[in-house]
Amino acid sequence: MANGPKVIAQSNIYTAILALALAVVTASAVYVAITSMAQYETLFKVVAP
C-alpha cells in the first residue's frame, strides 16, 4: 500500500473556521426553534389553507 505524503498543518486556522461555522449554524437553529416555540407554540406545524 502506497500512502501519499503526510500533510502537516502549520496552524489550526481551518479547524477554527470550521468550528466557528458549526457554532453559527447551531446557534441559528436554536434561535429558529425558540422563536417558533414562542410564536407558534410548536416546532413543526402544518398550517391549513
C-alpha positions in Angstrom: 0.0 0.0 0.0 1.5 3.3 -1.1 0.5 6.2 1.1 0.8 9.7 -0.1 2.9 12.3 1.7 1.7 13.2 5.2 0.3 16.7 5.3 1.2 18.6 8.5 -0.8 21.7 9.3 1.2 24.6 10.4 -1.7 26.1 12.2 -5.2 25.1 13.1 -6.9 28.1 11.4 -9.1 25.9 9.2 -10.2 23.9 12.2 -11.1 27.1 14.0 -13.1 28.5 11.0 -14.9 25.1 10.7 -15.7 25.2 14.4 -17.0 28.8 14.2 -19.2 28.0 11.2 -20.6 25.0 13.1 -21.3 27.2 16.1 -23.1 29.8 13.9 -25.3 27.1 12.3 -26.1 25.6 15.6 -27.0 29.0 17.2 -29.2 29.8 14.2 -31.1 26.5 14.5 -31.6 27.1 18.3 -32.8 30.7 17.6 -35.3 29.5 15.0 -36.6 26.7 17.4 -37.0 29.2 20.2 -38.7 31.8 18.0 -41.0 29.1 16.6 -42.0 27.9 20.0 -42.7 31.5 21.2 -44.8 32.4 18.2 -46.5 29.2 17.1 -46.2 27.1 20.3 -44.8 24.2 18.2 -41.7 23.5 16.2 -43.4 21.9 13.2 -46.9 22.8 12.3 -48.7 22.5 9.0 -51.0 25.5 8.6 -54.3 24.6 7.0 -55.2 26.8 4.0 
